Amino acid sequence: MAHIALPEGLAGITSGFAFRPETAKPMRELAEVLLRGPNTLTSGEREMIAAFVSSRNDCHFCQASHSAAAAHHLSGNYDIVEAVKRDYESAPVSAKLKALLTIAGRVQQGGKNVTTADVDRARREGATDTEIHDAVLIAAAFCMFNRYVDGLATLTPTDAAAYDQMGQRMATQGYVQRS
């Protein structure tokens, strides 16, 4: 049960968004830019960073929904996403993404945990300053989103099919509500 009177029947972050639409708008826009906007990282890679950080934060709603979104960007391949969350260093992803996941994991622990060596590794693997910036911002934003969802004790579905539907919608329609 939610800690405050959130709209009934809305899962996860959508209930908080419905409760305070004026804060939802910039949060949705940030997610849209970070996860679907023009970028040299694919939307699937960026969604994997979001799912990875959410998994480390133990936010079931966000890790499940963004895992599903990543999988839908990867032609339905949940195996890669699950491998990244389990042990990204041995997952079948690029060395560049592994280096960016290291940075994201450090940000999840605390921003000051990112080291020059982490950034140097990412650059050696071909990451641009924009990609490094965005990995940091995705990780930081998802720490906020995770704490928002869990701090309000929002409704968290247990049915994997519900998350698959959410992920498909997020991957195809995005995060900004169209009028």
C-alpha positions as CSV (number, residue, x, y, z in Angstrom):
1,M,0.0,0.0,0.0
2,A,1.3,3.4,-1.0
3,H,2.4,5.8,1.7
4,I,0.2,8.6,0.4
5,A,-3.2,8.6,-1.4
6,L,-1.9,7.9,-5.0
7,P,-4.4,7.3,-7.8
8,E,-5.6,3.7,-7.6
9,G,-4.7,1.2,-10.3
10,L,-1.6,3.0,-11.6
11,A,1.6,1.1,-11.2
12,G,5.0,2.5,-10.2
13,I,6.1,5.9,-11.3
14,T,2.9,6.5,-13.3
15,S,1.0,6.9,-10.0
16,G,3.4,9.5,-8.7
17,F,3.2,11.3,-12.1
18,A,-0.6,11.3,-11.9
19,F,-0.5,12.6,-8.4
20,R,1.8,15.6,-9.4
21,P,1.5,16.2,-13.2
22,E,3.5,19.4,-12.9
23,T,6.6,17.4,-11.7
24,A,5.8,14.5,-14.1
25,K,6.3,16.7,-17.2
26,P,10.0,17.5,-16.7
27,M,10.7,14.0,-15.4
28,R,9.1,12.4,-18.5
29,E,11.0,14.8,-20.8
30,L,14.3,14.0,-19.1
31,A,13.7,10.2,-19.5
32,E,12.8,10.8,-23.2
33,V,16.0,12.7,-23.9
34,L,18.2,10.3,-22.0
35,L,16.7,7.1,-23.3
36,R,15.3,7.8,-26.7
37,G,16.8,11.1,-27.9
38,P,19.5,11.4,-30.6
39,N,22.7,9.7,-29.3
40,T,25.5,7.5,-30.5
41,L,24.5,5.0,-27.8
42,T,21.4,3.0,-28.9
43,S,18.2,3.2,-27.0
44,G,18.7,-0.4,-26.1
45,E,22.1,0.4,-24.6
46,R,20.8,3.3,-22.6
47,E,17.8,1.3,-21.4
48,M,20.3,-1.4,-20.2
49,I,22.1,1.2,-18.2
50,A,18.8,2.3,-16.6
51,A,17.8,-1.3,-15.9
52,F,21.3,-2.1,-14.5
53,V,21.2,0.9,-12.1
54,S,17.6,0.1,-11.1
55,S,18.6,-3.5,-10.4
56,R,21.4,-2.4,-8.2
57,N,19.1,-0.1,-6.4
58,D,16.7,-3.0,-5.8
59,C,13.8,-1.1,-7.5
60,H,11.7,-3.9,-8.9
61,F,9.3,-1.7,-10.9
62,C,12.1,0.3,-12.7
63,Q,14.4,-2.6,-13.3
64,A,11.6,-4.8,-14.7
65,S,10.1,-2.1,-16.9
66,H,13.4,-0.8,-18.3
67,S,14.7,-4.4,-18.7
68,A,11.6,-5.0,-20.9
69,A,12.2,-1.7,-22.8
70,A,15.8,-2.7,-23.4
71,A,14.7,-6.1,-24.6
72,H,12.2,-4.6,-27.0
73,H,14.9,-2.4,-28.5
74,L,17.0,-5.6,-28.9
75,S,14.3,-7.6,-30.8
76,G,12.9,-9.1,-27.7
77,N,16.2,-10.4,-26.4
78,Y,15.9,-10.5,-22.6
79,D,18.9,-12.8,-22.3
80,I,21.4,-9.9,-22.9
81,V,19.6,-7.6,-20.5
82,E,19.6,-10.3,-17.8
83,A,23.3,-11.0,-18.4
84,V,24.1,-7.4,-18.0
85,K,22.3,-7.1,-14.7
86,R,23.8,-10.4,-13.4
87,D,27.5,-9.7,-14.5
88,Y,28.0,-7.1,-17.1
89,E,31.7,-7.8,-17.5
90,S,30.9,-11.2,-18.9
91,A,27.8,-10.2,-20.7
92,P,27.7,-10.2,-24.5
93,V,27.9,-6.5,-24.9
94,S,30.6,-4.2,-26.3
95,A,33.7,-3.3,-24.3
96,K,32.6,0.3,-24.5
97,L,29.2,-0.5,-22.9
98,K,31.0,-2.5,-20.2
99,A,33.1,0.6,-19.4
100,L,30.1,2.8,-19.3
101,L,28.3,0.4,-17.0
102,T,31.3,0.5,-14.7
103,I,30.8,4.3,-14.5
104,A,27.1,3.9,-14.0
105,G,27.6,1.5,-11.2
106,R,30.0,3.9,-9.5
107,V,27.5,6.7,-9.8
108,Q,24.8,4.4,-8.3
109,Q,27.1,4.0,-5.3
110,G,27.9,7.7,-5.1
111,G,29.0,10.2,-7.7
112,K,32.5,10.6,-6.2
113,N,33.2,6.9,-6.7
114,V,33.8,7.6,-10.4
115,T,37.5,7.6,-11.0
116,T,39.8,9.0,-13.7
117,A,40.8,5.4,-14.4
118,D,37.1,4.5,-15.1
119,V,36.8,7.5,-17.5
120,D,40.1,6.6,-19.2
121,R,38.9,3.0,-19.7
122,A,35.7,4.3,-21.3
123,R,37.7,6.6,-23.6
124,R,40.1,3.8,-24.6
125,E,37.0,1.7,-25.5
126,G,35.8,4.5,-27.8
127,A,33.3,6.3,-25.5
128,T,32.8,10.0,-26.3
129,D,32.5,12.7,-23.7
130,T,28.8,12.8,-24.5
131,E,28.4,9.1,-23.9
132,I,30.3,9.3,-20.6
133,H,28.1,12.3,-19.6
134,D,24.9,10.5,-20.5
135,A,25.9,7.3,-18.7
136,V,26.5,9.4,-15.5
137,L,23.2,11.3,-16.0
138,I,21.2,8.1,-16.7
139,A,22.6,6.5,-13.6
140,A,22.0,9.6,-11.5
141,A,18.4,10.1,-12.9
142,F,17.5,6.5,-12.2
143,C,18.7,6.7,-8.7
144,M,16.2,9.5,-8.3
145,F,13.4,7.7,-10.2
146,N,14.1,4.5,-8.2
147,R,13.9,6.4,-4.9
148,Y,10.7,8.2,-6.0
149,V,9.0,4.9,-6.9
150,D,10.1,3.0,-3.8
151,G,9.9,6.0,-1.4
152,L,6.2,6.3,-2.1
153,A,5.7,2.6,-1.9
154,T,3.9,2.6,-5.3
155,L,2.0,-0.3,-6.7
156,T,4.5,-2.9,-8.1
157,P,3.0,-5.5,-10.3
158,T,4.4,-9.1,-9.9
159,D,3.3,-10.3,-13.4
160,A,6.2,-10.3,-15.9
161,A,3.7,-9.9,-18.7
162,A,2.7,-6.5,-17.4
163,Y,6.3,-5.3,-17.5
164,D,6.7,-6.7,-21.0
165,Q,3.7,-4.6,-22.2
166,M,5.1,-1.6,-20.4
167,G,8.5,-2.1,-22.0
168,Q,7.1,-2.5,-25.5
169,R,5.1,0.7,-25.0
170,M,8.2,2.6,-23.7
171,A,10.3,1.3,-26.5
172,T,7.8,2.3,-29.2
173,Q,6.0,5.3,-27.8
174,G,8.5,6.8,-25.4
175,Y,8.1,8.7,-22.2
176,V,6.4,12.0,-23.1
177,Q,2.6,11.9,-23.2
178,R,1.3,13.1,-26.5
179,S,-1.9,15.1,-26.6
